[in-house]
Amino acid sequence: MSSILTNTSAMVALQTMKGINSQMNRVQSEISTGKAVGSAKDNAAVWAISKVMESDVQGFKGISDSLSLGSSTISVARQAAETVTDLLTEMKEKIVAAQEDNVDRVKIQSDIEKLVEQVASVVGAAQFNGLNLVDGSQTSVDILASLDRSGTGVVASSITVDGQNLSTGGYVTNDVFTASTGGTISTDADTFVLTLDQGGGTDDITIADGTNAWAAGDRISIRIGEREASYTVTQNDVDAGNASLASTVPDMIAVGLKNAVDALGIDGLTVNYDSGSPGAISFVNDGTVDLSVSGQYRNAGSGGLGALSSIDVSTAGAAELALGSIETMLQTAVDAAAEFGSAERRIDIQSEFVGKLTDALTAGIGTLVDTDMEEASARLQALQVQQQLGIQALTIANQQPQNLLSLFR
């Protein structure tokens, strides 16, 4: 049945045209914006995921800046520690030269004092944006390194870099070493040197209360060849000593040092502690090589290189003690430089990873929301053809009522 009131063919053609035009508008929008999912209306789930990932990308860009700042800060500290190591090495050369009798120790002492001043200058200047990691003012610093997302939310993680104390100030003498059978003790009794001949050589040292009260953080280190052992006084040690218990602070230090030296496992070396002689420890060398044992006291308030101020080569005995002291402080500087180098390398690796992760997240977002331009081009071409055919079909449908007039002629 044909009707001039209801043109079903035209209605079908019109709906088809509307669908084609709607699809063309969407394809043209994708082509012009470059995004297949430009709003939550297009695909709510994909849009939500992409927005979360975009926020993470922006966060990682901030982390990249933090890592760059951290790397620069650690680099300054490492350079300072390496420079201090070089200065201490030069100082050691002069101290070694002072072991000879036929030298001008006064001039050597003057050169050493100038080097000590230079060490202090380097340590004081080693700051980046006001942060100094080598002067003892910073225990540690946290460098923002990552954003860790889980089902419960986002947590920031950091790389912790320990500060190193290479300052030369705050050293206070305490006269803690006494009564060595054959060793040499410094004038201020804060350093000593023992020589242990192979095949049974023996010597001893006694730790006393000194002229100042012991405090938590006071430290005694013993160096044997290239190995070092140490004991740091704790608050419990101090409290026990103040309470006049059976064990005094020197006793506890002596026992702690014995255990620390034993842990080094040096062939042929035996360390003995006699509870009947408070603070006394003895060394016996049953090995096949001669051993040199040196000790250094450092008070809690002094810098890691505080004992530099007491370096003295004016006499043969003082020069021998200075050699043991400089070796300990040189190792302190070397350890600091190594610590900073390791931390800087870790930060650089993390920075490289964050860069790659940011690129991967950006690519993932693109996969989710970006327009496939090749596909969009093909769809646009097909829709343009469909649109032309739809126009033609609608034209034909609109002409059908005119054909009904022929029935009434």
C-alpha positions, 0 to 999 in steps of 0.5 A: 500500500502506498500513502502520501501521509506516511513515506516509510522509505523516506523515514528509513533513509532519513534514520540511516542518514542520521546514523551515518552523519553521527558516525562521521562526526565522531570519526572527524572528532577523533581525527581532529583531536587524535583521541578515540576516547576524549571524554568519559562519555566515549568510554567511561572505564578506559577514560578513568584508567587513562586519567589515573595513569596520566596523573602518575606520569605527571608525578614521575616527572616531579620525581625525575626532578627530585632525583636530578637534585639528589644526584647533584647534591650527592655528587658534590659530597662525593667530590668533596670526600675524594678531594679530602682523600687526596689531601690526606694521602698527601699528608700521609706522604709527609708523615712517612717522610717524617719517620726519617731522622735526617729531615726538617720536621718543623717544615713538615709540620707546617705543611701538614697544618696547611693541609689540615686547613685545606681539608676544613675548607673543602668540607665547609664548602661542600654544600649544594643548595645549602645542604652539606652531607660531609660536615656532620650537620646531616645524619641522613637525607631522603631523596624521593625516588618512586610512586608505588601504586597498589589497590589501597592507594599510592605511597611515595618511596625514597632513597636514604643517603647517610651523611658522613662526618669529615669535619675537623672540629670538636676534638677534645683530648681525654688521656685514655691510654695508659701503661703500655709495656713496649708501645708508644703513647701520644702526649695527650694519651689519645693515640698509641702504636704497638709493634708485634714481632712475628712468632710470639711478639706481645704487647698491651695497652690499658684503657683508663677513665681519662680526664673527662667523663665518658659519654655515649658516642665516644669511640675507640678504634684499633687498626691492625695493618689494613684492618680496623676494629672499633667500639663505640660507648653506649648510654648503657655503658655510661649508666653502668659506670655511673652506677659503680657496677662491677664493670666500668666503662673501660672494662666494657670498652676493652671487652668490646674491642677484644670481640671486634678484633677477634671478628677480624680473623687475623691469622696468628693474632690473639687478643686477651682480656684479664678481668683482674686488670680493668681496661687492659687488653694484650696482643700476641702475634703467633703469625708469620708476619710482623704486625703494627697495631695503632689505636685512636680515641675520638670523643662523641662531639668531634668530627670524623677527622677531628684528630687531625688537629692533634697530628704532630711529627715534631719528634720521632715518637710523635711521627710514629703515632701520627702515621697510625692516626692518619691511616685511620682518618684516611680510611674514614675519608675513603669509606665516605667517598665510596658510600657517596659513590654507591648512592650516586650510582643508585640514584642515577640508575633510578633516574634512568628507570623512572625515565623509561617507566614514564615513557612506558606509561605514556605509550600505554595511555596512547594505546588506550585512548589515541586514535588509530589514524589508519583505521579512522581514515578508512572509516571516513572514506567508507562513511563518505560513500555511505553518506552519498548513497544515503542522500541518493536513497533519500532523494528517491524515497522523497520522489515516490509520492510524486509518482502517485499522481500518475494514477489520477491522470 
